[in-house]
Each structure stands twice: as C-alpha cells, then as structure tokens.
C-alpha cells in the first residue's frame, strides 16, 4: 500500500511539472505576436500648442543630440521661469 501511494505522488508531481512546462511554452509561443514594435521615428512637434516656446522645448526634448537652437530655447525657458528678462540674463554673464 505504501508503495502505491508513493508512486502515485511521484506520478502526479511529474505530470504537474510537464503541464507547467507545456503551459509556459504555449504562453511564450503566443506572446511574440503581441509585442509592440520599436520605432526610431521622432514625433513631430505639436502645432496646436498656444505657446511656441513650449512646443519647441517639447521638440528639443525628443532629440537625441540637442543643437545650439535648443540650448538657446532652454536658456530662454530658464530665464522665463526665473523671471529674468533677456537683458538681465545677458548682463549677468
């Protein structure tokens, strides 16, 4: 009697292991269709933004390597945030 229950427990464990592996393989096999594709396109700057500075800053934020125009825009945005005018920002440097 002890031998039968031990064999039954082992058989159940092996069957459960096989079932888990089969379900995992099925899940992995079906998930490759749902993966999103990577896009290297940079989205265009939104044109509906009423503030042109904000729209340009959004465009610059998406660039991999910002150019001099973006650096000037960031400076202008900092000055605007800090309440400095263009003249006071230039004289402090």
Long-range contacts (C-beta under 8 A, 24 or more apart in sequence): 53-77, 53-80
